[in-house]
Amino acid sequence: MGSARQGQRSPNRLGEGERLRQEILDAATRILEESGSEGALSLRGIAREVGITAPSIYLHFKDRTELVWEVLGTAYTDLATRMRHAQDTAPAEPWQQLRATADVYRQYALANPRRYRLMFSLEGQAPVGPDRAAGHPLSQVIDAWAEAVDRYLASVTPGRRPEAHKLAVLLWTGMHGQLVLYHTLPTTSAADEPELAKLNEYLMEKLLLQSPK
């Protein structure tokens, strides 16, 4: 294994290409989560971790952006799946279902602070054109929020369903702002988590329980 770490890995036998691709993803994930910063991720560093040459990575990913997006895509899929599952398994009352969705989002962010920061600190990611940006895997989380809000409105105030996506974005960004402050302010601690949950619900009430002007 020591020789592999020095870039002396033996050529892959037939059928091992997919395994090497997964090893590259696993190495990139470890580096990102240990550092908490995309800036710490380099193709050379991944290559050293896996035991290959940096150009070999281009056989599996066309550039660093595609590699980062795939790593983050796994996290977005995981979070969106949890959100949908929470809503589907909550009591049938519409507000309880929406609250369960928000609760699991908050709990994920609190339990995985480094991963959460990487998922939503998008300014650190390499700039891409609008066509490519439209395919960013973050859309999975936005879609999960939109589905949750639309499902609630369909049961309670169907006339507001055209607003579902806009309201979902407002709810998501509001909760995200609360979570970022929780993670960054020096005065917050685990004892503040119940208060954060109350703030989340107050935001939901203001957006969704009050009639629009």
Residue pairs with C-beta under 8 A, 6 or more apart in sequence:
1 51
3 9
3 51
4 50
4 51
5 48
5 49
5 51
6 51
7 47
7 48
7 51
7 52
7 53
8 51
9 50
9 51
9 52
12 19
12 20
17 59
17 60
20 50
20 52
20 60
21 60
23 50
24 46
24 50
24 52
24 57
24 60
24 61
24 67
25 67
25 70
25 71
25 74
27 46
27 49
27 50
28 41
28 46
28 67
28 68
28 71
29 71
29 74
30 49
31 40
31 41
31 45
31 46
31 49
32 38
32 40
32 41
32 68
32 71
32 118
33 114
33 115
33 118
35 41
36 114
36 117
36 118
37 118
37 124
38 68
38 118
38 121
38 124
38 125
39 124
41 64
41 68
43 54
43 57
43 64
43 67
44 54
46 54
46 57
46 67
47 53
47 54
47 56
47 57
57 67
61 67
61 70
64 126
65 125
65 126
65 128
65 132
68 125
68 126
69 136
69 137
70 137
72 118
72 119
72 137
72 138
73 137
73 140
75 115
75 118
75 119
76 119
76 137
76 138
76 140
76 141
77 137
77 140
79 105
79 108
79 119
79 140
79 141
79 144
80 140
80 141
80 143
80 144
82 104
82 108
83 101
83 104
83 105
83 141
83 144
83 145
83 148
84 101
84 144
84 147
84 148
85 104
86 100
86 101
86 103
86 104
87 97
87 98
87 100
87 101
87 148
87 151
89 100
90 96
90 97
90 99
90 100
90 101
91 97
94 151
94 152
94 155
94 156
95 152
95 156
97 148
97 151
97 152
98 148
98 149
98 151
98 152
98 204
98 208
99 201
99 204
101 144
101 145
101 148
102 171
102 175
102 200
102 201
102 204
103 197
103 200
105 175
106 175
106 179
106 196
106 197
106 200
108 116
109 116
109 179
109 183
110 179
110 182
110 193
113 183
116 179
116 183
117 183
119 138
119 141
120 138
120 176
122 136
122 138
141 172
142 168
142 169
142 172
145 168
145 169
145 171
145 172
146 164
146 165
146 168
146 169
148 168
149 164
149 165
149 167
149 168
149 171
149 208
150 161
150 164
150 165
150 168
152 208
153 160
153 161
153 163
153 164
153 167
153 208
154 161
160 167
160 212
163 212
167 207
167 208
170 207
171 203
171 204
171 207
171 208
174 203
174 207
175 200
175 203
178 196
178 199
178 200
178 203
179 196
181 188
182 188
182 192
182 196
